[in-house]
Amino acid sequence: MRITICENKIELGAQAAAMGRYHINTAIQERGRANVAFVTGTSQIEMLKALRSMEIDWSKVNIFLLDEFIGLPDGHKASSETFLKENFLSYLPPVGNFHPISRQEDAEKTVSEMNSLMANYPLDVTFICIGENGHLAFNDPPADLDTTDPYIIVELERRSRRQQVGEGWFKNIDEVPSRAITMSIHEIISSKNIICSCPDQRKAKAVAMCIFDDIAPAAPCATLRRTECSLFLDRQSSCLILSDRRQN
């Protein structure tokens, strides 16, 4: 894992995007295409702003989502598909392919279809963040670290649902769906390159969990230490990592 501490979230977004551009363009040069997965949420906005202005042949890029709520109506602002379209895809020329995750209640069918699809699209670049409870995508603790399925169905932990309210996607926790489809930990860390953009004070404890905790179901974010991961922090999110200061 390589850690970069930036002065603020704007600088963080620019540096993370530049790293992403390099790896995407490298994949295109080497294989003629790039397979790229995105997580969504407020932590990704500055990175997406920077990335959408960079020189990349998006017609050669296949795009995937890391997670999606089950049961949300079309166009809901909390949907990963809606978020990525509004904050990123709408600014780009046509991409090679965009593969959203269906939000319909027949989640088992969706997972089966997505898992078959991913067999043909090994990930070159994955843009991710660490959740306030230490999750990756919607792999809340205790996370399944053993499954090799690319996508799985999960029950969302209460802290994860509270984060959604805190970020303004829902009015209260009762509105937050209790189930979601998420890319598994195994699939995430199998990505050739992982770019983790993690700004803000509220993420500081989770960042410390990623760096100091044992790799175990209780700390899914710690699995990033097994990978070719570039972790981008700002001053606020990095405040606990010069040493493990969580007990102070």
Residue frames relative to the residue before (quaternion, step in Angstrom):
aa qw qx qy qz dx dy dz
M 1.0000 0.0000 0.0000 0.0000 0.00 0.00 0.00
R 0.1709 -0.7595 0.6209 0.0914 3.56 -0.99 0.91
I 0.1603 -0.8051 0.5684 0.0546 3.59 -0.76 1.05
T 0.0595 -0.7748 0.6293 0.0064 3.56 -0.91 1.01
I 0.1509 -0.7847 0.5970 0.0718 3.57 -0.76 1.06
C 0.1625 -0.8085 0.5644 0.0365 3.54 -0.63 1.20
E 0.6331 -0.5547 0.3811 0.3824 3.56 -1.23 0.42
N 0.8021 -0.0561 0.0819 0.5889 3.59 0.96 -0.82
K 0.7058 -0.4924 0.3057 0.4074 3.57 -1.29 0.20
I 0.5937 0.5567 -0.3798 0.4397 3.62 1.12 -0.47
E 0.6541 0.4830 -0.3011 0.4983 3.57 0.97 -0.89
L 0.6141 0.5519 -0.3393 0.4507 3.58 1.02 -0.81
G 0.6773 0.5030 -0.2955 0.4482 3.57 0.84 -0.97
A 0.6606 0.5153 -0.3064 0.4519 3.56 0.97 -0.85
Q 0.6895 0.4746 -0.2917 0.4629 3.59 0.91 -0.87
A 0.6413 0.5135 -0.3252 0.4683 3.58 1.01 -0.79
A 0.6509 0.5145 -0.3121 0.4628 3.59 0.98 -0.84
A 0.6403 0.5245 -0.3274 0.4558 3.58 0.97 -0.81
M 0.6364 0.5048 -0.3221 0.4862 3.57 1.03 -0.75
G 0.6477 0.5232 -0.3111 0.4582 3.55 0.99 -0.82
R 0.6282 0.5328 -0.3288 0.4620 3.57 0.96 -0.85
Y 0.6473 0.5301 -0.3255 0.4405 3.58 0.88 -0.90
H 0.7191 0.4471 -0.2660 0.4608 3.59 0.77 -0.99
I 0.6263 0.5216 -0.3454 0.4651 3.60 1.03 -0.70
N 0.6869 0.4757 -0.2878 0.4681 3.57 0.84 -0.95
T 0.6122 0.5424 -0.3498 0.4568 3.60 1.06 -0.66
A 0.6544 0.5061 -0.3143 0.4656 3.59 0.94 -0.86
I 0.6440 0.5165 -0.3207 0.4644 3.59 0.99 -0.83
Q 0.6602 0.5079 -0.3058 0.4611 3.58 0.95 -0.87
E 0.7248 0.4557 -0.2495 0.4524 3.58 0.94 -0.87
R 0.8389 0.1721 -0.0483 0.5141 3.60 0.92 -0.89
G 0.5457 -0.6492 0.3870 0.3619 3.58 1.25 -0.02
R 0.7818 0.1206 -0.0964 0.6041 3.57 1.29 0.02
A 0.1855 -0.7554 0.6127 0.1396 3.55 -1.33 0.24
N 0.2202 -0.7502 0.6119 0.1200 3.54 -1.05 0.85
V 0.0044 -0.8375 0.5374 -0.0984 3.54 -0.44 1.27
A 0.1413 -0.7848 0.6003 0.0616 3.58 -0.96 0.92
F 0.1648 -0.7934 0.5833 0.0557 3.54 -1.07 0.84
V 0.2530 -0.6692 0.6699 0.1986 3.50 -1.24 0.67
T 0.2819 -0.7641 0.5564 0.1649 3.58 -1.19 0.44
G 0.4205 0.6879 -0.5242 0.2741 3.55 -1.30 0.26
T 0.7155 -0.4835 0.2954 0.4086 3.54 -1.28 0.35
S 0.5977 0.5877 -0.3666 0.4037 3.61 1.09 -0.59
Q 0.7094 0.4841 -0.2506 0.4467 3.58 1.17 -0.55
I 0.4602 0.7377 -0.4300 0.2430 3.60 1.21 -0.33
E 0.6968 0.4628 -0.2994 0.4589 3.62 0.78 -0.92
M 0.6276 0.5243 -0.3399 0.4645 3.58 1.02 -0.71
L 0.6728 0.4928 -0.2980 0.4644 3.59 0.91 -0.89
K 0.6044 0.5516 -0.3554 0.4517 3.60 1.03 -0.72
A 0.6919 0.4668 -0.2772 0.4759 3.56 0.93 -0.91
L 0.6829 0.5148 -0.3019 0.4213 3.58 0.85 -0.95
R 0.6688 0.5256 -0.3171 0.4194 3.60 0.94 -0.81
S 0.6766 0.4723 -0.2956 0.4814 3.60 1.22 -0.29
M 0.5853 0.6176 -0.3580 0.3844 3.60 1.26 -0.12
E 0.5565 -0.6307 0.4427 0.3109 3.53 -1.23 0.56
I 0.2358 0.7284 -0.5940 0.2471 3.53 -0.33 1.37
D 0.3821 -0.6948 0.5530 0.2556 3.59 -1.01 0.75
W 0.1943 -0.8412 0.4970 0.0879 3.54 0.19 1.32
S 0.5517 0.6114 -0.4009 0.4014 3.61 1.17 -0.34
K 0.7090 0.4129 -0.2430 0.5175 3.56 1.29 -0.30
V 0.5978 0.5568 -0.3488 0.4593 3.55 1.27 0.37
N 0.1952 -0.7467 0.6279 0.1005 3.56 -0.95 0.99
I 0.1617 -0.8324 0.5293 0.0267 3.57 -0.65 1.15
F 0.0876 -0.7843 0.6142 -0.0006 3.53 -1.03 0.99
L 0.3699 -0.6843 0.5767 0.2495 3.55 -1.34 0.35
L 0.4623 -0.6829 0.4877 0.2866 3.56 -1.11 0.62
D 0.8219 -0.0345 0.0506 0.5663 3.59 1.01 -0.62
E 0.0324 -0.7783 0.6268 0.0189 3.53 -1.34 0.27
F 0.4797 -0.6427 0.5161 0.3008 3.56 -1.10 0.75
I 0.3727 -0.6902 0.5709 0.2425 3.54 -1.20 0.58
G 0.8282 0.2872 -0.2042 0.4357 3.56 -0.94 0.93
L 0.4805 0.6581 -0.4592 0.3538 3.61 1.18 0.01
P 0.4771 -0.6593 0.4869 0.3172 3.62 -1.03 0.66
D 0.6535 -0.4982 0.3910 0.4146 3.56 -1.25 0.40
G 0.8242 0.2603 -0.1919 0.4648 3.55 -1.03 0.84
H 0.4217 0.6978 -0.4867 0.3137 3.63 1.19 -0.01
K 0.5248 -0.6870 0.4038 0.2994 3.57 -0.83 0.98
A 0.6586 0.5129 -0.3152 0.4514 3.61 1.18 -0.45
S 0.4963 0.6562 -0.4311 0.3705 3.57 1.25 -0.18
S 0.4981 -0.6515 0.4787 0.3136 3.58 -0.94 0.84
E 0.6237 0.5436 -0.3395 0.4475 3.57 1.02 -0.75
T 0.6598 0.4978 -0.3048 0.4733 3.58 0.90 -0.92
F 0.6559 0.5271 -0.3145 0.4393 3.57 0.86 -0.96
L 0.7127 0.4555 -0.2848 0.4510 3.58 0.75 -0.99
K 0.6258 0.5252 -0.3463 0.4611 3.58 1.03 -0.67
E 0.7186 0.4640 -0.2646 0.4453 3.60 0.82 -0.97
N 0.7813 0.3651 -0.1757 0.4748 3.59 0.96 -0.84
F 0.8063 0.2442 -0.1096 0.5275 3.57 1.21 -0.26
L 0.7630 0.4125 -0.2451 0.4331 3.58 0.38 -1.18
S 0.6371 0.5459 -0.3390 0.4257 3.60 1.02 -0.70
Y 0.6612 0.4943 -0.2987 0.4788 3.61 1.25 -0.32
L 0.6716 0.5239 -0.2810 0.4422 3.59 1.24 -0.32
P 0.5204 -0.5329 0.5310 0.4041 3.53 -1.31 0.18
P 0.7121 -0.4373 0.2920 0.4652 3.63 -1.18 0.20
V 0.3267 -0.7370 0.5621 0.1844 3.55 -0.97 0.93
G 0.6981 -0.4565 0.3329 0.4398 3.56 -1.27 0.27
N 0.7329 -0.2319 0.1779 0.6143 3.56 0.82 -1.09
F 0.1371 -0.7403 0.6484 0.1124 3.53 -1.20 0.62
H 0.1142 -0.8148 0.5683 0.0097 3.54 -0.71 1.15
P 0.1018 -0.8072 0.5792 0.0505 3.63 0.07 1.21
I 0.4452 -0.6508 0.5429 0.2892 3.55 -1.33 0.30
S 0.4583 -0.6918 0.4818 0.2816 3.57 -0.74 1.00
R 0.3151 -0.7542 0.5500 0.1714 3.58 -1.05 0.81
Q 0.4104 0.7337 -0.4633 0.2804 3.60 1.23 0.05
E 0.6390 -0.5775 0.3634 0.3551 3.55 -1.22 0.56
D 0.6151 0.5259 -0.3595 0.4646 3.62 1.18 -0.41
A 0.0369 -0.8638 0.5024 -0.0062 3.54 0.65 1.20
E 0.5982 0.5742 -0.3711 0.4180 3.59 1.05 -0.67
K 0.6457 0.5071 -0.3167 0.4750 3.59 1.01 -0.81
T 0.6440 0.5277 -0.3201 0.4520 3.57 0.94 -0.88
V 0.6621 0.5059 -0.3053 0.4610 3.58 0.89 -0.94
S 0.6402 0.5250 -0.3268 0.4557 3.58 0.95 -0.84
E 0.6713 0.4923 -0.2948 0.4691 3.58 0.95 -0.89
M 0.6701 0.4950 -0.3055 0.4611 3.59 0.92 -0.87
N 0.6570 0.5149 -0.3196 0.4483 3.58 0.98 -0.78
S 0.6269 0.5109 -0.3354 0.4832 3.57 1.06 -0.67
L 0.6446 0.5394 -0.3131 0.4422 3.56 1.00 -0.86
M 0.6955 0.5164 -0.2929 0.4047 3.58 0.81 -0.99
A 0.5224 0.6360 -0.4173 0.3854 3.58 1.20 -0.34
N 0.7205 0.4238 -0.2312 0.4978 3.57 1.20 -0.55
Y 0.7514 0.3638 -0.1850 0.5184 3.60 1.27 -0.16
P 0.0641 -0.7958 0.6017 0.0211 3.63 0.26 1.14
L 0.4599 -0.7349 0.4339 0.2451 3.55 -0.80 1.04
D 0.2967 -0.7437 0.5798 0.1506 3.52 -1.01 0.96
V 0.7983 0.0276 0.0374 0.6005 3.56 0.96 -0.92
T 0.0361 -0.7748 0.6310 0.0130 3.55 -1.01 0.87
F 0.1976 -0.7567 0.6168 0.0890 3.54 -0.83 1.09
I 0.0687 0.8251 -0.5465 0.1255 3.54 -0.61 1.15
C 0.1702 -0.7373 0.6321 0.1668 3.54 -1.37 0.03
I 0.4418 -0.6434 0.5454 0.3055 3.55 -1.33 0.12
G 0.3931 -0.7234 0.5162 0.2362 3.59 -0.84 0.94
E 0.6716 -0.5164 0.3524 0.3977 3.55 -1.22 0.42
N 0.7121 0.4020 -0.2516 0.5177 3.61 1.16 -0.51
G 0.6243 -0.5677 0.3256 0.4265 3.57 1.29 0.20
H 0.4513 0.7019 -0.4608 0.3021 3.58 1.19 0.19
L 0.2315 -0.6844 0.6613 0.2018 3.50 -1.44 0.25
A 0.7635 -0.0100 -0.0945 0.6388 3.56 -0.60 1.19
F 0.7035 -0.4053 0.2877 0.5080 3.64 -0.70 -0.94
N 0.3545 0.6959 -0.5314 0.3279 3.58 1.05 0.76
D 0.0819 -0.8244 0.5600 0.0037 3.55 0.22 1.32
P 0.5141 -0.6108 0.4829 0.3598 3.59 -1.16 0.46
P 0.5587 -0.2396 -0.7932 0.0359 1.57 -1.92 1.63
A 0.2799 -0.8016 0.5141 0.1216 3.56 -0.58 1.18
D 0.4823 -0.6330 0.5244 0.3027 3.52 -1.27 0.53
L 0.1131 -0.8214 0.5585 0.0248 3.56 -0.34 1.25
D 0.6471 0.5710 -0.3012 0.4056 3.57 1.25 -0.21
T 0.6029 0.5833 -0.3836 0.3861 3.60 0.99 -0.68
T 0.2592 -0.7578 0.5796 0.1501 3.53 -1.12 0.74
D 0.4051 0.6911 -0.4923 0.3404 3.61 1.24 0.19
P 0.5115 -0.6621 0.4406 0.3253 3.63 -0.87 0.82
Y 0.7929 0.1032 -0.0425 0.5990 3.60 0.98 -0.87
I 0.0611 -0.7881 0.6125 0.0096 3.55 -1.13 0.74
I 0.4356 -0.6453 0.5537 0.2952 3.55 -1.33 0.30
V 0.0490 -0.8165 0.5751 -0.0110 3.60 -0.87 0.94
E 0.3767 -0.6448 0.6112 0.2622 3.51 -1.38 0.42
L 0.3724 -0.7639 0.4867 0.2019 3.57 -0.72 1.06
E 0.4501 -0.6785 0.5225 0.2531 3.53 -0.97 0.96
R 0.6261 -0.5780 0.3715 0.3687 3.56 -1.11 0.68
R 0.6406 0.5218 -0.3398 0.4493 3.62 0.96 -0.77
S 0.6309 0.5269 -0.3280 0.4656 3.55 1.07 -0.73
R 0.6614 0.4911 -0.3024 0.4796 3.58 1.01 -0.79
R 0.6227 0.5287 -0.3451 0.4622 3.60 1.07 -0.67
Q 0.6022 0.5560 -0.3607 0.4452 3.59 1.04 -0.70
Q 0.6328 0.5383 -0.3310 0.4474 3.59 1.00 -0.77
V 0.6423 0.4920 -0.3119 0.4982 3.58 1.08 -0.72
G 0.6607 0.5293 -0.3046 0.4365 3.57 0.93 -0.91
E 0.6923 0.4514 -0.2753 0.4911 3.59 1.09 -0.63
G 0.5692 -0.6606 0.3474 0.3448 3.58 1.30 0.03
W 0.4562 0.7017 -0.4472 0.3153 3.59 1.22 0.24
F 0.7733 0.1391 -0.0734 0.6142 3.58 1.25 -0.53
K 0.5527 -0.6293 0.4391 0.3250 3.57 -1.20 0.55
N 0.7953 -0.0443 0.0550 0.6021 3.59 1.03 -0.73
I 0.6901 -0.5243 0.3108 0.3903 3.53 -1.25 0.44
D 0.6012 0.5759 -0.3685 0.4136 3.59 1.11 -0.55
E 0.6337 0.5287 -0.3331 0.4560 3.61 1.19 -0.44
V 0.6050 0.5808 -0.3587 0.4098 3.60 1.16 -0.49
P 0.4642 -0.6757 0.4835 0.3069 3.63 -0.72 0.95
S 0.4225 -0.7204 0.4976 0.2344 3.53 -1.09 0.73
R 0.7505 0.3130 -0.1919 0.5495 3.60 1.25 -0.27
A 0.0119 -0.7852 0.6191 -0.0062 3.53 -1.21 0.58
I 0.3540 -0.6498 0.6116 0.2799 3.51 -1.39 0.17
T 0.0021 0.8151 -0.5778 0.0407 3.56 -0.83 0.98
M 0.5071 -0.5691 0.5393 0.3580 3.52 -1.25 0.47
S 0.4689 -0.7049 0.4597 0.2681 3.57 -0.86 0.93
I 0.6496 -0.4930 0.4015 0.4168 3.56 -1.29 0.31
H 0.6352 0.5437 -0.3316 0.4371 3.59 0.91 -0.87
E 0.6899 0.4719 -0.2855 0.4688 3.58 0.89 -0.93
I 0.6293 0.5418 -0.3392 0.4419 3.59 0.97 -0.80
I 0.7614 0.3893 -0.2315 0.4639 3.57 0.69 -1.03
S 0.5571 0.5767 -0.4061 0.4383 3.59 1.26 0.01
S 0.4656 0.6785 -0.4438 0.3550 3.59 1.27 -0.21
K 0.5498 -0.6407 0.4259 0.3252 3.55 -0.96 0.87
N 0.7894 0.0425 -0.0052 0.6124 3.59 1.05 -0.76
I 0.1041 -0.7814 0.6140 0.0397 3.57 -0.96 0.93
I 0.0959 -0.7762 0.6228 0.0193 3.54 -0.90 1.04
C 0.0833 -0.8198 0.5662 -0.0167 3.54 -0.40 1.29
S 0.0906 -0.7911 0.6049 0.0070 3.58 -0.49 1.25
C 0.0897 0.8364 -0.5217 0.1426 3.56 -0.34 1.24
P 0.0637 0.8262 -0.5551 0.0717 3.61 0.18 1.24
D 0.7310 0.5002 -0.3298 0.3265 3.54 -1.47 -0.02
Q 0.6251 -0.5832 0.4070 0.3217 3.50 -1.19 0.83
R 0.6427 0.5616 -0.3306 0.4028 3.59 0.96 -0.84
K 0.6835 0.4706 -0.2874 0.4782 3.61 1.21 -0.34
A 0.4221 0.7551 -0.4458 0.2302 3.61 1.24 -0.16
K 0.6740 0.4848 -0.3110 0.4625 3.62 0.87 -0.86
A 0.6499 0.5111 -0.3183 0.4637 3.58 1.00 -0.77
V 0.6138 0.5294 -0.3445 0.4736 3.59 1.06 -0.70
A 0.6477 0.5030 -0.3175 0.4761 3.59 0.96 -0.82
M 0.6060 0.5460 -0.3460 0.4637 3.59 1.06 -0.73
C 0.6460 0.5373 -0.3095 0.4452 3.56 0.95 -0.91
I 0.7522 0.4255 -0.2108 0.4569 3.57 0.89 -0.94
F 0.8080 0.3360 -0.1419 0.4627 3.59 0.91 -0.89
D 0.6625 0.5441 -0.3272 0.3975 3.62 1.01 -0.68
D 0.5921 -0.5414 0.4542 0.3874 3.54 -1.28 0.40
I 0.4865 -0.6225 0.5198 0.3251 3.55 -1.19 0.58
A 0.2879 0.7430 -0.5265 0.2964 3.54 -0.26 1.31
P 0.6934 -0.4748 0.3223 0.4357 3.63 -1.19 0.31
A 0.6440 0.5384 -0.3298 0.4319 3.60 1.08 -0.64
A 0.7722 0.2240 -0.1267 0.5809 3.60 1.23 -0.38
P 0.0987 -0.8448 0.5223 0.0605 3.62 0.49 1.13
C 0.6168 0.5658 -0.3562 0.4153 3.60 1.05 -0.67
A 0.5810 0.6014 -0.3765 0.3987 3.61 1.13 -0.53
T 0.5440 0.6224 -0.4061 0.3897 3.61 1.19 -0.36
L 0.5244 0.6338 -0.4192 0.3842 3.61 1.19 -0.31
R 0.5838 0.5821 -0.3764 0.4227 3.59 1.18 -0.40
R 0.6134 0.5458 -0.3473 0.4531 3.60 1.24 -0.21
T 0.7233 0.4966 -0.1980 0.4371 3.55 1.23 -0.43
E 0.5453 -0.5258 0.5199 0.3948 3.48 -1.45 -0.07
C 0.1856 0.8203 -0.5032 0.1986 3.56 0.47 1.29
S 0.1674 -0.7337 0.6500 0.1061 3.53 -1.11 0.83
L 0.1307 -0.8111 0.5698 0.0192 3.56 -0.46 1.26
F 0.1092 -0.8024 0.5865 0.0138 3.57 -0.62 1.20
L 0.0444 -0.8025 0.5937 -0.0394 3.55 -0.73 1.17
D 0.2924 -0.6885 0.6083 0.2654 3.54 -1.33 0.17
R 0.7499 -0.3897 0.2553 0.4696 3.59 -1.25 0.04
Q 0.6758 0.5146 -0.3002 0.4340 3.58 0.96 -0.86
S 0.7302 0.4321 -0.2627 0.4594 3.60 0.77 -0.94
S 0.6890 0.4787 -0.2815 0.4658 3.61 1.19 -0.41
C 0.4252 0.7742 -0.4219 0.2047 3.59 1.25 -0.11
L 0.7299 0.4270 -0.2515 0.4709 3.63 1.14 -0.34
I 0.6506 0.6126 -0.2920 0.3409 3.60 1.18 -0.17
L 0.4627 0.6488 -0.4920 0.3506 3.64 1.11 0.01
S 0.7034 -0.1100 -0.0061 0.7022 3.49 1.42 -0.42
D 0.6095 -0.5526 0.3910 0.4126 3.58 -1.20 0.25
R 0.0316 -0.8491 0.5249 -0.0497 3.56 -0.07 1.36
R 0.3804 0.7727 -0.4606 0.2145 3.58 1.19 0.14
Q 0.6758 0.4919 -0.3015 0.4587 3.61 1.17 -0.45
N 0.5700 0.6178 -0.3744 0.3914 3.60 1.27 -0.22
